[in-house]
Amino acid sequence: MDNVNHPTHYTSTKIETIEIIRDKLSVEAFEGFCIGNVLKYVTRYKLKNGLEDLKKARWYLDKIISVQEESND
């Protein structure tokens, strides 16, 4: 089980939940969603899941970077 990159509760269907969210939102809204998650995980990491939450924040930041790179291609 990989709680950071592919949590089982988000991968139980053929299409991963993050891809459904991305498909339904505009680029700007999806980036806002990701930034909100970065902020959530960074601000709570000391109180909840420590390093795992920092890795989740990085995962969402990397997702924003990949969206930006795709839009610049």
N, C-alpha and C positions, 0 to 999 in steps of 0.2 A: 504494500500500500504506500502511495506517495501523497501525503497530505498537502504538499506544496504545489506540485505540477499537475497532478491528475487525481484529486480526491475522489474516492469511490462514490460519494454522495452526489458528485457532479458528472460522473461518467457512466451512469447506469443505463443510458440510452445510446442509440446509434450516433447521435450528434451531441458533443459535449456542451454543457449548459452555456459556457462562455461564448461559444460560436453562435448559439441561438440568440443570446443577448446582443452580440455584435451585429448579427444580421437584421435585428429589429430596430436598432438605434442608428441615428445619423453618426457620422464620424465624430462630430463635436460632442454629442451626448455620450457616446461610448468612451471617449477620452475622459469626460467628466466622471463617468461611472468608475473608471479605472483609478483616477486621481483620488476619488472618494475612498476607494479601498486602500490605496497607498497610505492615505492619512489615517484611516482606521487602524491598520496594522502597525504603523509606526508609533502611534500614540498609545497603543495598549500593550505593546510587546513586553514591557517590564512587569505588567500586572497579570498577563494571561499566559501566553505560550512562548515567550522569550524568543530565542533564535528562530523558531519556526515562523513566528509572525513577521520577523524581519525578512525572512526568505519569501514569504507571501507578498510582502510589500514590494520586494524586488521583482517578483514575478509580474505583478501588475504594472510596474514601471517599465519593465521590458516589453510588455504588451503594448503600452503606449508608444514606445520607441519603434516597435515593428509596424504599427499602424502609420506612424509618421513617415517611416522609410518607404512603405508601400505607396503612400500618397505622393511622395516626391519622385517616384519612378515614372 
